[in-house]
Amino acid sequence: MSALIKTGFRSLRVIRGFTLVELLVVIAIVAVIFALAVSALNNVGRSSALNGAKSTLSSYLEGARLKALTESRTVELRFYKIPGQSTADSAYQAMQLWDPLQDQPLDAVKILPTSVVMVEDPKFSSLLSNENPNGGKHTLAGVGQVDYKAFRIQSNGSTNLSTTGTSSDDAWFFSAKLKNTPEFADRPADNFVTFTVDPVNSRVSIFQP
């Protein structure tokens, strides 16, 4: 009986051997692991949003081309700059197919996920730069007057874009990336996607690192 009591006390002393410092260390480690897991899940979600935008933009570009070819009509593809809380927050985040002859929309405005923007820097988006003369201002319902850039696809698949490209590049393209991610001298972000439009036949090629 005495041995059992002694054994019980030894077990109790072992249990009481965990100090407050040790418990705090364990809690801190769990907190770090939890924070890393949440960050990883957020990154996965944002990357998923970019991949979704890539699919949306690709389908939209191809859909505009097919509409022009199959319906033997001129289709204008517009990119709208949606205003943010400040001028710096404004970004190209919406698209629409337009009938330039009837001056009316061919579909509803398509808006990208809020976490994805089309890059405005001319180095990475010549289609959205001043090198592209096609564009102007348009009033969107519930938004107000916005700037837009555009290009037209003719019934034979050709576009109204210069076949020689811009003064600084021989191609027409635009890039999309996650909002508020840093831009570099040689790329719009670490994670991005670029769409290049052939001005002769309006076919689109896609690049994603």
C-alpha positions as CSV (number, residue, x, y, z in Angstrom):
1,M,0.0,0.0,0.0
2,S,2.8,2.3,0.9
3,A,4.5,1.6,-2.4
4,L,1.3,2.4,-4.3
5,I,1.0,5.7,-2.5
6,K,4.7,6.5,-3.2
7,T,4.1,5.6,-6.9
8,G,1.1,7.8,-7.0
9,F,3.0,10.8,-5.6
10,R,5.8,10.2,-8.1
11,S,3.2,10.3,-10.9
12,L,1.7,13.4,-9.5
13,R,5.1,15.1,-9.3
14,V,5.8,14.2,-12.9
15,I,2.5,15.7,-14.0
16,R,3.3,18.8,-12.0
17,G,6.7,18.9,-13.7
18,F,5.3,20.9,-16.7
19,T,6.2,24.5,-16.0
20,L,4.4,27.6,-17.2
21,V,7.2,28.4,-19.5
22,E,7.0,25.0,-21.2
23,L,3.2,25.4,-21.7
24,L,3.7,28.8,-23.2
25,V,6.3,27.4,-25.6
26,V,3.9,24.7,-26.7
27,I,1.1,27.2,-27.2
28,A,3.4,29.5,-29.2
29,I,4.4,26.6,-31.5
30,V,0.8,25.7,-32.0
31,A,0.0,29.3,-32.8
32,V,2.8,29.5,-35.4
33,I,1.7,26.3,-37.1
34,F,-1.9,27.6,-37.2
35,A,-0.8,30.9,-38.7
36,L,1.3,29.2,-41.3
37,A,-1.6,26.9,-42.2
38,V,-4.0,29.9,-42.5
39,S,-1.5,31.7,-44.7
40,A,-1.0,28.7,-46.9
41,L,-4.8,28.3,-47.3
42,N,-5.1,32.0,-48.2
43,N,-2.4,31.7,-50.8
44,V,-4.1,28.6,-52.3
45,G,-7.4,30.5,-52.5
46,R,-5.8,33.5,-54.2
47,S,-4.0,31.3,-56.7
48,S,-7.2,29.5,-57.4
49,A,-8.8,32.9,-58.0
50,L,-6.1,33.8,-60.6
51,N,-6.5,30.4,-62.3
52,G,-10.3,31.0,-62.4
53,A,-9.7,34.4,-64.0
54,K,-7.4,32.9,-66.5
55,S,-10.1,30.4,-67.5
56,T,-12.7,33.2,-67.7
57,L,-10.6,35.5,-69.8
58,S,-9.5,32.7,-72.1
59,S,-13.1,31.7,-72.7
60,Y,-14.2,35.2,-73.2
61,L,-11.6,36.0,-75.8
62,E,-12.3,32.9,-77.7
63,G,-16.0,33.5,-77.4
64,A,-15.6,36.9,-78.9
65,R,-13.7,35.5,-81.8
66,L,-16.2,32.7,-82.5
67,K,-19.1,35.2,-82.3
68,A,-17.5,37.4,-85.0
69,L,-16.8,34.4,-87.2
70,T,-20.0,32.4,-86.8
71,E,-22.3,35.4,-87.0
72,S,-20.3,37.3,-89.6
73,R,-20.3,40.4,-87.6
74,T,-17.8,42.9,-86.1
75,V,-17.4,42.4,-82.3
76,E,-15.7,44.9,-80.0
77,L,-14.2,43.5,-76.9
78,R,-14.1,46.1,-74.2
79,F,-12.0,46.2,-71.0
80,Y,-13.5,48.5,-68.3
81,K,-11.5,50.2,-65.6
82,I,-13.6,49.9,-62.4
83,P,-13.1,52.7,-59.8
84,G,-11.9,51.8,-56.3
85,Q,-12.0,53.7,-53.0
86,S,-9.2,55.8,-54.4
87,T,-7.6,56.5,-57.8
88,A,-4.8,54.1,-56.9
89,D,-7.4,51.3,-56.3
90,S,-9.0,51.7,-59.7
91,A,-8.2,48.8,-62.0
92,Y,-9.3,47.0,-65.2
93,Q,-11.5,44.2,-63.8
94,A,-14.5,44.0,-66.2
95,M,-15.2,43.1,-69.8
96,Q,-18.0,43.3,-72.3
97,L,-18.8,42.4,-75.9
98,W,-20.1,45.4,-77.8
99,D,-21.7,45.8,-81.2
100,P,-20.0,48.9,-82.7
101,L,-22.3,49.2,-85.6
102,Q,-25.5,49.3,-83.5
103,D,-23.7,50.9,-80.6
104,Q,-25.2,48.4,-78.1
105,P,-24.0,45.6,-75.8
106,L,-24.0,42.0,-77.0
107,D,-23.9,40.6,-73.4
108,A,-23.8,41.6,-69.8
109,V,-20.7,43.0,-68.2
110,K,-18.4,40.3,-66.9
111,I,-16.5,41.1,-63.8
112,L,-13.3,39.3,-62.6
113,P,-12.9,38.2,-58.9
114,T,-12.1,41.2,-56.7
115,S,-8.7,39.7,-55.9
116,V,-7.6,39.7,-59.6
117,V,-6.8,42.8,-61.7
118,M,-5.6,43.3,-65.2
119,V,-2.2,45.0,-65.2
120,E,-2.1,48.5,-66.5
121,D,1.7,49.0,-66.9
122,P,2.4,49.2,-70.7
123,K,5.4,46.8,-70.3
124,F,3.0,44.1,-69.4
125,S,-0.3,45.2,-71.1
126,S,0.1,47.0,-74.4
127,L,-3.6,46.5,-75.1
128,L,-4.5,48.6,-72.0
129,S,-1.9,51.3,-72.8
130,N,-2.1,54.6,-74.7
131,E,-0.5,52.7,-77.6
132,N,-3.9,51.2,-78.2
133,P,-6.0,54.1,-79.7
134,N,-9.3,52.1,-79.3
135,G,-11.2,53.2,-76.2
136,G,-12.9,56.0,-74.4
137,K,-15.4,56.4,-71.7
138,H,-18.6,54.5,-71.0
139,T,-21.3,54.7,-68.3
140,L,-21.9,51.4,-66.5
141,A,-25.1,50.9,-64.5
142,G,-24.5,51.1,-60.8
143,V,-20.9,52.2,-61.3
144,G,-20.9,55.5,-63.3
145,Q,-18.6,56.7,-66.0
146,V,-15.5,54.5,-66.5
147,D,-12.5,54.4,-68.9
148,Y,-12.2,51.5,-71.2
149,K,-9.8,50.1,-73.8
150,A,-11.0,47.8,-76.7
151,F,-10.2,46.1,-79.9
152,R,-12.5,44.9,-82.7
153,I,-12.7,41.5,-84.3
154,Q,-14.0,41.5,-87.8
155,S,-16.2,38.8,-89.4
156,N,-13.1,37.2,-91.0
157,G,-11.2,37.0,-87.7
158,S,-8.9,39.9,-88.3
159,T,-8.7,42.8,-85.8
160,N,-8.3,46.5,-86.0
161,L,-5.0,46.4,-84.1
162,S,-1.8,47.4,-85.9
163,T,-0.1,44.3,-87.3
164,T,3.2,45.8,-86.4
165,G,2.4,46.0,-82.7
166,T,3.3,49.1,-80.7
167,S,6.3,51.5,-80.8
168,S,8.0,49.4,-78.1
169,D,6.8,45.9,-78.8
170,D,5.7,43.9,-81.8
171,A,2.8,42.3,-80.1
172,W,-0.6,43.1,-78.5
173,F,-1.1,41.6,-75.0
174,F,-2.3,42.1,-71.5
175,S,-1.6,40.5,-68.2
176,A,-3.6,39.6,-65.1
177,K,-2.3,39.2,-61.5
178,L,-3.5,39.1,-57.9
179,K,-4.4,42.5,-56.6
180,N,-1.8,44.3,-54.4
181,T,1.0,41.9,-55.3
182,P,4.4,43.6,-56.0
183,E,5.4,44.3,-59.5
184,F,9.0,43.8,-60.8
185,A,11.0,45.3,-63.7
186,D,10.8,42.1,-65.8
187,R,7.4,40.7,-64.8
188,P,4.1,42.0,-63.4
189,A,4.2,39.7,-60.4
190,D,5.5,36.3,-59.2
191,N,2.2,34.8,-60.1
192,F,0.6,36.1,-63.3
193,V,-0.9,35.2,-66.7
194,T,-0.4,37.0,-70.0
195,F,-2.7,36.8,-73.0
196,T,-1.3,37.7,-76.4
197,V,-3.7,38.6,-79.3
198,D,-2.7,38.0,-82.9
199,P,-3.8,41.1,-84.7
200,V,-4.1,39.2,-88.0
201,N,-6.5,36.3,-86.9
202,S,-7.4,37.3,-83.3
203,R,-6.1,34.0,-82.0
204,V,-4.9,34.1,-78.4
205,S,-1.8,32.5,-76.8
206,I,-1.5,32.3,-73.1
207,F,1.6,32.3,-70.9
208,Q,1.7,31.6,-67.2
209,P,5.0,30.9,-65.3
